[in-house]
């Protein structure tokens, strides 16, 4: 590693065409390298939740997920809401699939329905097996597309929170009128809805105007009001709970400025912003894979990083946030636009999101940006697919390699759609000049950092205590799953059955399995992952690093216990590398500017 890293050179800084923040995940290293090689692109590494811990309630989902490292608990809740009207009706195939899913979940109905619907299931089996990509595309067209959505990022005041709750309760009353009384919206007035809401909340008593108009008996009206309270949750107690939950919604302006400034300063970006600044979260795409979360973002607790990318872009594009950032010395040009994107690590495709919010003048450059991302995708696939057993000839055929990667993502029989984080070895904390143009073979976590923007060492402490610790967890998970794949690992996934949607077991009689499967660790019976403890290289003065580690007892214990090996490259000491051995730093003999210069002179 000491021989591979590069020392900085003085070059005039010009404005890049685009800048992209990728997760520190080892799978980001190849695509960052290929993107930079294509042209005027600058990339940064940051933990995949972008330093913004959130609880996320996705549109159409009923439960909150935490998108942050497992060592953190998010205080702020982000809700995804549709930006356009959605029709009640869903396509026929989508409705049919819901019915079939209910049948599969039932205990008795499969015995009755298996012959009736077996042919329908067989069509899916054939499609997934023979033509997985075509089947996936056709299947997607038959489903209702997810509507355009927005995220509630701003903190609400009491008046706004009350207004939202009233709007939700009115919508529930309209739904109740349609389902319980057969009344559509055009047959009821706003005043009648408002009166029903007040009665359900206990603020009014007596017979409602709607009940008088419909000649409902007191018993029928009382039954309807009871359903509003018990089924549709329009009651005083539920309103109180909703107000408490809404208090978690969004971020205040101070919080938004804090998170955006931390993301930029901790990675060393405070000036020379490009026109596009991409925040690229990542996710995987596999079929029939109980280990899918192991391929998603570790910094997001095994979740997907796109919501975090959308949140921080929404914050960074706000004029009031930028005005406050300017006071901190971060001058973001008026024509800079933060754009969320997602990196599919199985196909290496990068998809841009929220393009409908893109300023019109940026549309002129959008095609160039997308062409560059597509080219980087293909080049990365050409590098990666031969390692998965494909022909070495694909290394010279990027388009064919990218097509094969897509097939792997949709093939339900594929036990190894990607290698995930296998072969992880290094964690590099420093500026991109250390590794720019260096082929690290997808083995390095890359965290951008500039100690000159961190005088108190606070950013370094955060990096060491969160991203580095998570990287060390990942490294040890792979380490032990390789050294004893049947005890610390989970054996072969070919024999696994999902148990209760919370674990896997081997066959139908075994304990729940822990660790990673043999397909993620071994190739052709030999270890593909090299079980080596993580090596962390930090670009900062040695005393500065030691002081930061000294303030972190748990990180210090990992280092002194030998679970995490540390190299410090000191820019204030001729860029010499200091290797921590047995509690003391020792100068690496093949490091420093003078040593590099002597090599150049000898080769000349």
C-alpha positions as CSV (number, residue, x, y, z in Angstrom):
1,X,0.0,0.0,0.0
2,X,2.8,2.4,0.8
3,X,4.3,1.8,-2.6
4,X,1.0,2.3,-4.4
5,X,-0.1,5.7,-2.9
6,X,0.8,8.8,-4.8
7,X,2.1,12.1,-3.4
8,X,0.4,15.4,-4.4
9,X,1.6,17.5,-7.3
10,X,1.0,21.1,-7.9
11,X,-1.5,21.5,-10.8
12,X,-3.7,24.6,-11.6
13,X,-7.2,23.9,-10.5
14,X,-9.9,24.2,-13.1
15,X,-13.6,23.7,-12.6
16,X,-14.5,20.0,-13.1
17,X,-17.5,19.2,-15.3
18,X,-19.0,17.2,-12.5
19,X,-18.2,16.1,-9.0
20,X,-19.6,12.9,-7.5
21,X,-19.7,11.7,-3.9
22,X,-19.7,7.9,-3.6
23,X,-20.0,5.7,-0.6
24,X,-16.6,4.6,0.9
25,X,-17.7,1.0,0.0
26,X,-15.0,-1.0,-1.8
27,X,-17.3,-1.5,-4.8
28,X,-17.2,2.3,-5.5
29,X,-13.5,2.3,-6.1
30,X,-13.5,0.8,-9.6
31,X,-16.3,3.0,-11.0
32,X,-14.8,6.1,-9.5
33,X,-11.5,5.2,-11.2
34,X,-13.1,4.6,-14.5
35,X,-15.3,7.8,-14.3
36,X,-12.3,9.9,-13.6
37,X,-10.3,8.3,-16.4
38,X,-13.1,9.3,-18.9
39,X,-12.6,13.0,-18.5
40,X,-13.2,16.0,-16.3
41,X,-14.8,14.3,-13.3
42,X,-13.8,14.6,-9.7
43,X,-14.9,12.1,-7.1
44,X,-15.1,12.0,-3.3
45,X,-15.6,9.2,-0.8
46,X,-18.1,9.6,2.1
47,X,-20.1,7.2,4.3
48,X,-23.1,6.1,2.2
49,X,-25.6,7.8,4.5
50,X,-23.8,11.1,3.8
51,X,-23.6,11.9,7.4
52,X,-27.4,12.3,7.7
53,X,-29.0,9.7,10.0
54,X,-32.7,9.4,9.1
55,X,-35.7,7.3,9.9
56,X,-37.4,6.8,6.5
57,X,-41.0,6.1,5.8
58,X,-41.2,5.1,2.1
59,X,-44.3,5.8,0.1
60,X,-46.5,2.7,0.1
61,X,-44.7,1.2,3.0
62,X,-46.1,0.8,6.5
63,X,-43.0,0.9,8.7
64,X,-40.0,3.1,9.3
65,X,-36.5,2.0,8.5
66,X,-33.3,3.4,10.0
67,X,-30.9,4.5,7.3
68,X,-27.7,5.1,9.3
69,X,-24.8,3.1,10.8
70,X,-26.0,0.5,13.4
71,X,-24.1,2.4,16.1
72,X,-26.5,5.4,15.7
73,X,-30.2,6.0,16.3
74,X,-31.9,8.6,14.0
75,X,-33.9,11.4,15.7
76,X,-35.4,12.8,12.5
77,X,-38.1,11.1,10.4
78,X,-38.3,11.6,6.6
79,X,-41.6,10.8,4.9
80,X,-41.9,10.2,1.2
81,X,-45.2,11.6,-0.4
82,X,-46.5,11.5,-3.9
83,X,-46.1,14.7,-6.0
84,X,-48.9,13.7,-8.3
85,X,-52.4,12.2,-8.0
86,X,-52.6,8.5,-8.0
87,X,-55.7,6.6,-9.3
88,X,-57.3,4.1,-7.0
89,X,-57.4,1.4,-9.6
90,X,-54.2,-0.7,-10.2
91,X,-53.4,-2.7,-13.3
92,X,-54.9,-6.1,-13.6
93,X,-51.6,-7.9,-13.2
94,X,-50.7,-6.0,-10.1
95,X,-54.1,-6.9,-8.5
96,X,-53.7,-10.5,-9.5
97,X,-50.2,-10.7,-8.0
98,X,-51.6,-9.4,-4.6
99,X,-54.1,-12.2,-4.7
100,X,-51.5,-14.8,-5.5
101,X,-49.2,-13.5,-2.7
102,X,-52.1,-13.9,-0.2
103,X,-52.6,-17.4,-1.4
104,X,-48.9,-18.2,-0.9
105,X,-49.1,-16.8,2.6
106,X,-52.1,-18.8,3.6
107,X,-51.9,-22.2,5.4
108,X,-54.8,-24.0,3.8
109,X,-55.5,-22.3,0.5
110,X,-52.4,-23.7,-1.4
111,X,-53.9,-27.2,-1.2
112,X,-57.0,-26.0,-2.9
113,X,-55.6,-23.5,-5.3
114,X,-52.4,-25.1,-6.5
115,X,-53.9,-26.7,-9.5
116,X,-56.0,-23.6,-10.4
117,X,-53.1,-21.2,-10.4
118,X,-50.1,-23.5,-11.0
119,X,-50.0,-22.6,-14.7
120,X,-49.8,-18.9,-13.8
121,X,-46.9,-19.5,-11.5
122,X,-45.2,-21.6,-14.1
123,X,-45.1,-18.7,-16.6
124,X,-43.1,-16.7,-14.1
125,X,-40.7,-19.6,-13.4
126,X,-40.1,-20.1,-17.1
127,X,-39.5,-16.4,-17.6
128,X,-37.2,-16.0,-14.7
129,X,-35.1,-19.0,-15.8
130,X,-35.0,-18.6,-19.6
131,X,-35.1,-14.9,-20.2
132,X,-34.7,-13.1,-16.8
133,X,-34.0,-9.6,-18.3
134,X,-37.0,-9.7,-20.7
135,X,-39.2,-11.1,-17.9
136,X,-38.2,-8.4,-15.5
137,X,-38.8,-5.6,-18.1
138,X,-42.2,-7.1,-19.0
139,X,-43.1,-7.6,-15.4
140,X,-42.3,-4.0,-14.7
141,X,-44.5,-2.7,-17.5
142,X,-47.5,-4.6,-16.2
143,X,-47.2,-3.0,-12.7
144,X,-48.2,0.5,-11.8
145,X,-45.2,2.8,-11.9
146,X,-44.2,4.4,-8.6
147,X,-45.4,8.0,-8.8
148,X,-43.1,11.0,-8.7
149,X,-42.4,11.7,-5.0
150,X,-41.0,14.4,-2.7
151,X,-39.5,14.1,0.7
152,X,-40.7,16.1,3.7
153,X,-37.3,17.5,4.8
154,X,-38.3,20.8,6.6
155,X,-39.2,20.8,10.2
156,X,-42.9,21.7,10.7
157,X,-44.2,24.2,13.2
158,X,-47.3,23.5,15.3
159,X,-49.7,25.2,12.9
160,X,-48.3,23.3,9.9
161,X,-48.4,20.0,11.9
162,X,-52.0,20.6,12.8
163,X,-52.9,21.4,9.2
164,X,-51.4,18.1,8.0
165,X,-53.2,16.0,10.6
166,X,-56.5,17.7,9.6
167,X,-55.9,17.0,6.0
168,X,-55.2,13.4,6.7
169,X,-58.3,13.0,8.8
170,X,-60.4,14.6,6.2
171,X,-59.1,12.2,3.6
172,X,-59.9,9.3,5.9
173,X,-63.4,10.6,6.4
174,X,-63.9,10.8,2.7
175,X,-62.7,7.2,2.3
176,X,-65.0,6.1,5.2
177,X,-68.0,7.7,3.6
178,X,-67.3,5.9,0.3
179,X,-66.7,2.5,1.9
180,X,-69.3,2.5,4.7
181,X,-72.1,4.6,3.2
182,X,-71.4,4.4,-0.6
183,X,-71.0,8.2,-0.9
184,X,-68.5,9.6,-3.3
185,X,-66.7,12.9,-2.8
186,X,-69.0,14.9,-5.1
187,X,-71.9,14.2,-2.8
188,X,-70.5,15.6,0.4
189,X,-69.4,19.2,1.2
190,X,-66.4,20.4,3.1
191,X,-68.5,21.7,5.9
192,X,-70.1,18.3,6.4
193,X,-66.7,16.6,6.5
194,X,-65.4,19.2,9.0
195,X,-68.5,18.6,11.2
196,X,-68.0,14.8,11.2
197,X,-64.3,15.3,12.1
198,X,-65.2,17.5,15.1
199,X,-67.8,15.0,16.3
200,X,-65.3,12.1,16.0
201,X,-62.8,14.1,18.0
202,X,-65.4,14.9,20.7
203,X,-65.5,18.6,20.1
204,X,-69.1,18.6,19.0
205,X,-72.2,16.6,20.0
206,X,-75.6,16.0,18.5
207,X,-76.8,14.9,15.1
208,X,-74.7,16.0,12.1
209,X,-76.1,17.8,9.1
210,X,-75.1,14.9,6.9
211,X,-77.0,12.5,9.0
212,X,-80.1,14.7,8.8
213,X,-79.7,15.0,5.0
214,X,-79.4,11.3,4.6
215,X,-82.1,10.5,7.2
216,X,-79.7,8.3,9.2
217,X,-81.0,6.9,12.4
218,X,-79.1,7.8,15.6
219,X,-77.9,4.2,15.8
220,X,-76.5,4.2,12.2
221,X,-74.8,7.6,12.8
222,X,-73.3,6.4,16.1
223,X,-72.0,3.2,14.4
224,X,-70.4,5.3,11.6
225,X,-68.7,7.7,14.1
226,X,-67.4,4.7,16.1
227,X,-65.9,3.3,12.9
228,X,-64.2,6.7,12.2
229,X,-62.6,6.4,15.6
230,X,-61.7,2.7,15.7
231,X,-61.0,1.8,12.1
232,X,-60.0,5.1,10.5
233,X,-58.3,6.5,13.6
234,X,-60.0,9.9,13.7
235,X,-60.1,10.4,17.4
236,X,-58.5,12.6,20.1
237,X,-56.0,10.0,21.3
238,X,-54.7,9.2,17.9
239,X,-54.4,12.9,17.1
240,X,-52.2,13.3,20.1
241,X,-49.9,10.4,19.0
242,X,-49.7,11.9,15.5
243,X,-48.6,15.2,16.8
244,X,-45.8,13.5,18.7
245,X,-44.7,11.7,15.6
246,X,-44.9,14.8,13.4
247,X,-42.5,16.5,15.9
248,X,-39.8,14.1,14.5
249,X,-40.5,15.1,10.9
250,X,-37.8,16.9,9.0
251,X,-34.8,19.0,10.0
252,X,-34.6,22.6,11.2
253,X,-32.6,25.1,9.2
254,X,-29.8,24.9,11.7
255,X,-29.7,21.1,11.4
256,X,-29.7,21.3,7.6
257,X,-26.8,23.7,7.5
258,X,-24.9,21.5,10.0
259,X,-25.3,18.3,8.0
260,X,-24.4,19.9,4.7
261,X,-21.4,21.7,6.0
262,X,-20.1,18.6,7.7
263,X,-20.5,16.5,4.6
264,X,-18.6,19.0,2.5
265,X,-15.9,20.0,5.0
266,X,-15.2,16.5,6.3
267,X,-14.4,15.4,2.7
268,X,-12.3,18.5,1.9
269,X,-14.7,20.3,-0.5
270,X,-15.1,23.9,0.3
271,X,-14.4,25.6,-3.0
272,X,-14.2,25.1,-6.8
273,X,-17.7,23.5,-7.0
274,X,-18.7,22.1,-10.4
275,X,-22.0,22.6,-12.1
276,X,-23.2,19.1,-11.1
277,X,-22.5,17.7,-7.6
278,X,-23.8,14.1,-7.5
279,X,-24.6,12.5,-4.2
280,X,-24.5,8.8,-5.2
281,X,-26.1,6.3,-2.8
282,X,-25.8,2.7,-3.5
283,X,-27.9,-0.5,-3.5
284,X,-27.8,-4.0,-4.9
285,X,-30.3,-5.8,-7.2
286,X,-30.6,-9.6,-6.8
287,X,-33.3,-12.2,-7.0
288,X,-34.1,-15.0,-4.6
289,X,-31.3,-13.8,-2.2
290,X,-31.8,-13.9,1.6
291,X,-28.4,-12.1,1.8
292,X,-29.5,-9.0,-0.1
293,X,-29.0,-6.6,2.7
294,X,-25.3,-7.8,3.0
295,X,-24.9,-6.4,-0.5
296,X,-26.6,-3.1,0.3
297,X,-25.1,-0.1,2.2
298,X,-23.5,-0.9,5.5
299,X,-23.4,2.8,6.4
300,X,-27.2,2.7,6.0
301,X,-27.6,-0.3,8.4
302,X,-28.0,-2.7,5.4
303,X,-30.5,-0.4,3.7
304,X,-30.3,1.7,0.5
305,X,-28.6,5.0,0.3
306,X,-30.8,6.9,-2.2
307,X,-33.2,8.4,0.4
308,X,-30.2,9.9,2.3
309,X,-28.8,11.2,-1.0
310,X,-32.1,12.9,-1.8
311,X,-32.3,14.4,1.6
312,X,-28.9,16.0,1.6
313,X,-29.4,17.3,-2.0
314,X,-32.7,18.9,-1.1
315,X,-30.9,20.6,1.8
316,X,-27.9,21.7,-0.2
317,X,-30.0,23.2,-3.0
318,X,-31.9,25.6,-0.7
319,X,-30.9,29.3,-1.0
320,X,-31.2,29.9,2.7
321,X,-28.9,27.0,3.5
322,X,-26.3,28.3,1.0
323,X,-26.4,31.7,2.6
324,X,-25.6,30.2,5.9
325,X,-22.9,28.1,4.4
326,X,-21.3,31.2,3.0
327,X,-20.9,32.5,6.5
328,X,-18.9,29.3,7.2
329,X,-16.6,30.0,4.3
330,X,-18.3,27.5,1.9
331,X,-19.1,29.5,-1.3
332,X,-21.4,27.4,-3.5
333,X,-21.9,29.0,-6.9
334,X,-25.4,29.9,-8.0
335,X,-25.2,27.5,-10.9
336,X,-24.2,24.5,-8.8
337,X,-26.9,21.9,-8.5
338,X,-26.8,18.9,-6.1
339,X,-28.3,15.9,-7.8
340,X,-29.1,12.6,-6.1
341,X,-28.2,9.3,-7.8
342,X,-28.0,5.6,-7.0
343,X,-25.2,3.2,-7.9
344,X,-26.5,-0.4,-8.5
345,X,-23.5,-2.4,-7.4
346,X,-24.7,-5.5,-9.1
347,X,-25.0,-3.9,-12.6
348,X,-22.7,-0.9,-11.9
349,X,-25.4,1.3,-13.4
350,X,-25.8,4.8,-12.0
351,X,-29.3,6.3,-12.2
352,X,-30.0,10.0,-11.7
353,X,-33.1,11.0,-9.6
354,X,-35.2,14.1,-9.1
355,X,-34.4,15.2,-12.7
356,X,-37.8,17.0,-12.8
357,X,-36.3,19.5,-10.4
358,X,-33.2,20.2,-12.5
359,X,-32.9,23.8,-13.6
360,X,-33.6,24.3,-17.3
361,X,-30.1,25.5,-18.0
362,X,-28.6,22.3,-16.7
363,X,-30.6,20.2,-19.2
364,X,-28.1,21.3,-21.9
365,X,-25.4,19.3,-20.1
366,X,-27.5,16.4,-19.0
367,X,-26.8,14.2,-22.0
368,X,-23.0,14.5,-21.6
369,X,-23.3,13.6,-17.9
370,X,-25.5,10.5,-18.6
371,X,-23.2,9.4,-21.4
372,X,-20.2,9.6,-19.1
373,X,-21.9,7.6,-16.4
374,X,-23.0,5.0,-18.9
375,X,-19.4,4.6,-20.2
376,X,-18.1,4.2,-16.7
377,X,-20.7,1.6,-16.0
378,X,-19.6,-0.5,-19.0
379,X,-15.9,-0.1,-18.3
380,X,-16.5,-1.2,-14.7
381,X,-18.6,-4.2,-15.8
382,X,-15.8,-5.2,-18.2
383,X,-13.4,-5.3,-15.3
384,X,-15.6,-7.1,-12.9
385,X,-17.5,-9.8,-14.9
386,X,-14.4,-12.0,-15.6
387,X,-13.9,-12.3,-11.8
388,X,-17.4,-13.8,-11.6
389,X,-16.5,-16.6,-14.0
390,X,-17.4,-15.0,-17.3
391,X,-15.1,-15.1,-20.3
392,X,-11.9,-13.1,-20.1
393,X,-12.8,-11.8,-23.6
394,X,-15.5,-9.6,-21.9
395,X,-12.7,-7.4,-20.6
396,X,-12.5,-6.0,-24.1
397,X,-16.3,-5.9,-24.7
398,X,-17.8,-3.4,-22.2
399,X,-21.3,-3.5,-23.7
400,X,-21.5,-7.3,-23.6
401,X,-20.1,-7.3,-20.0
402,X,-22.8,-4.7,-18.9
403,X,-25.5,-6.9,-20.5
404,X,-24.3,-9.9,-18.6
405,X,-24.2,-8.0,-15.4
406,X,-27.9,-7.1,-15.9
407,X,-28.7,-10.7,-16.5
408,X,-27.0,-11.7,-13.3
409,X,-29.1,-9.2,-11.4
410,X,-32.4,-10.7,-12.7
411,X,-31.4,-14.4,-12.7
412,X,-33.0,-16.0,-9.7
413,X,-30.7,-19.1,-10.0
414,X,-27.6,-17.0,-9.7
415,X,-25.8,-17.8,-6.4
416,X,-23.1,-15.1,-6.9
417,X,-24.6,-12.1,-8.7
418,X,-21.7,-10.0,-7.4
419,X,-18.8,-10.5,-5.0
420,X,-20.0,-7.8,-2.7
421,X,-17.3,-6.6,-0.3
422,X,-15.2,-9.7,-0.6
423,X,-11.4,-9.1,-0.7
424,X,-11.7,-5.9,1.2
425,X,-8.3,-5.0,2.7
426,X,-7.6,-1.3,3.0
427,X,-9.3,1.8,4.4
428,X,-7.7,5.0,3.1
429,X,-8.6,8.3,4.8
430,X,-7.2,11.2,2.9
431,X,-7.4,13.3,-0.3
432,X,-8.0,11.7,-3.6
433,X,-4.5,12.5,-4.9
434,X,-3.3,9.5,-2.8
435,X,-5.1,7.0,-5.0
436,X,-6.2,8.8,-8.2
437,X,-5.4,6.6,-11.2
438,X,-4.2,3.7,-8.9
439,X,-5.9,0.4,-9.5
440,X,-6.8,-0.8,-6.1
441,X,-8.8,-3.8,-7.5
442,X,-11.9,-2.9,-5.6
443,X,-10.3,-3.7,-2.3
444,X,-10.2,-0.4,-0.6
445,X,-12.7,1.7,1.4
446,X,-12.0,5.3,0.3
447,X,-12.9,8.1,2.7
448,X,-12.1,11.6,1.5
449,X,-10.5,13.8,4.2
450,X,-8.5,17.0,4.5
451,X,-7.0,17.6,7.9
452,X,-6.5,21.3,7.1
453,X,-10.2,21.8,7.2
454,X,-10.4,20.0,10.6
455,X,-8.4,22.0,13.1
456,X,-9.9,20.4,16.2
457,X,-9.9,16.8,14.8
458,X,-13.6,16.5,15.2
459,X,-14.2,15.2,11.6
460,X,-11.4,12.7,12.0
461,X,-12.9,11.4,15.3
462,X,-16.3,11.0,13.5
463,X,-14.6,9.1,10.7
464,X,-12.7,6.8,13.0
465,X,-15.6,6.1,15.3
466,X,-18.3,5.4,12.6
467,X,-17.1,4.6,9.0
468,X,-13.8,3.0,10.1
469,X,-15.5,0.9,12.8
470,X,-18.2,-0.2,10.3
471,X,-15.5,-1.1,7.8
472,X,-13.7,-3.1,10.5
473,X,-16.9,-5.0,11.3
474,X,-17.3,-5.8,7.6
475,X,-13.7,-6.9,7.3
476,X,-14.0,-9.2,10.3
477,X,-17.3,-10.6,9.1
478,X,-15.5,-11.6,5.9
479,X,-12.4,-12.7,7.8
480,X,-14.2,-15.2,10.0
481,X,-16.6,-16.4,7.4
482,X,-13.6,-17.3,5.3
483,X,-11.5,-19.0,8.0
484,X,-14.3,-21.2,9.1
485,X,-17.1,-21.0,6.6
486,X,-19.2,-23.7,8.2
487,X,-19.2,-22.3,11.8
488,X,-18.5,-18.6,11.6
489,X,-19.9,-18.5,8.1
490,X,-23.2,-20.0,7.0
491,X,-22.2,-22.7,4.6
492,X,-23.6,-23.0,1.1
493,X,-26.6,-20.9,0.3
494,X,-27.8,-23.6,-2.1
495,X,-29.2,-25.5,0.9
496,X,-30.6,-22.5,2.8
497,X,-34.3,-21.9,3.7
498,X,-35.6,-18.6,4.9
499,X,-37.0,-19.0,8.5
500,X,-39.7,-16.6,9.5
501,X,-38.2,-13.7,7.4
502,X,-35.6,-13.1,10.1
503,X,-32.9,-15.7,9.4
504,X,-31.8,-18.7,7.3
505,X,-31.3,-22.3,8.2
506,X,-29.7,-25.2,6.4
507,X,-32.4,-27.6,5.0
508,X,-35.3,-28.0,7.3
509,X,-33.4,-29.0,10.5
510,X,-30.6,-26.7,11.7
511,X,-29.9,-23.8,13.9
512,X,-30.1,-20.3,12.4
513,X,-27.0,-19.7,10.4
514,X,-24.7,-16.7,11.0
515,X,-22.0,-15.1,8.9
516,X,-21.7,-15.1,5.1
517,X,-22.2,-18.0,2.7
518,X,-19.4,-19.9,1.0
519,X,-20.4,-18.4,-2.4
520,X,-19.4,-15.0,-1.2
521,X,-16.0,-16.1,0.1
522,X,-14.8,-19.0,-2.2
523,X,-14.3,-19.5,-5.9
524,X,-13.7,-23.0,-7.3
525,X,-13.1,-24.4,-3.8
526,X,-10.4,-21.9,-2.9
527,X,-10.8,-18.7,-0.8
528,X,-11.5,-15.7,-3.0
529,X,-11.4,-13.4,0.0
530,X,-8.0,-13.0,1.6
531,X,-8.6,-13.1,5.4
532,X,-6.4,-10.2,6.4
533,X,-7.3,-7.6,9.1
534,X,-8.1,-4.2,7.8
535,X,-5.2,-1.8,7.2
536,X,-6.2,1.9,7.7
537,X,-4.0,4.6,6.1
538,X,-4.6,8.2,7.4
539,X,-3.2,11.3,5.7
540,X,-2.6,13.7,8.5
541,X,0.2,14.7,10.9
542,X,1.1,11.8,13.2
543,X,0.5,13.8,16.4
544,X,-2.9,14.9,15.1
545,X,-3.9,11.3,14.5
546,X,-2.6,10.0,17.8
547,X,-4.6,12.8,19.7
548,X,-7.8,11.8,17.9
549,X,-7.3,8.1,18.6
550,X,-6.6,8.9,22.2
551,X,-10.0,10.5,22.6
552,X,-11.7,7.3,21.3
553,X,-11.2,4.5,23.7
554,X,-13.0,1.8,21.7
555,X,-11.1,2.6,18.5
556,X,-7.8,2.7,20.5
557,X,-8.7,-0.8,21.9
558,X,-9.2,-2.1,18.3
559,X,-5.8,-0.7,17.2
560,X,-3.9,-1.9,20.3
561,X,-5.5,-5.3,20.1
562,X,-4.3,-5.7,16.6
563,X,-7.7,-5.9,15.0
564,X,-7.1,-2.7,13.0
565,X,-3.7,-1.9,11.6
566,X,-2.8,1.8,11.1
567,X,-0.4,3.6,8.8
568,X,-0.1,7.4,9.0
569,X,1.2,9.3,6.0
570,X,2.4,12.7,7.4
571,X,2.2,15.6,4.9
572,X,4.1,17.8,7.4
573,X,7.0,15.4,7.6
574,X,7.9,14.9,3.9
575,X,5.0,12.5,3.4
576,X,6.8,9.8,5.3
577,X,4.7,6.8,6.3
578,X,4.6,5.8,9.9
579,X,3.5,2.2,10.7
580,X,2.1,1.5,14.1
581,X,3.9,-1.6,15.4
582,X,3.5,-2.8,19.0
583,X,2.1,0.6,20.2
584,X,4.9,2.7,18.6
585,X,5.2,4.4,15.2
586,X,8.0,3.2,13.0
587,X,9.1,5.0,9.8
588,X,8.6,2.9,6.7
589,X,11.9,2.9,4.8
590,X,10.2,3.2,1.4
591,X,8.3,6.4,2.0
592,X,8.7,10.2,1.7
593,X,9.3,12.6,-1.1
594,X,13.1,12.2,-0.9
595,X,12.8,8.4,-1.3
596,X,10.4,8.8,-4.3
597,X,12.8,11.4,-5.8
598,X,15.8,9.1,-5.4
599,X,13.9,6.4,-7.2
600,X,13.1,8.7,-10.1
601,X,16.7,9.8,-10.4
602,X,17.9,6.2,-10.3
603,X,15.5,5.2,-13.1
604,X,16.6,8.1,-15.2
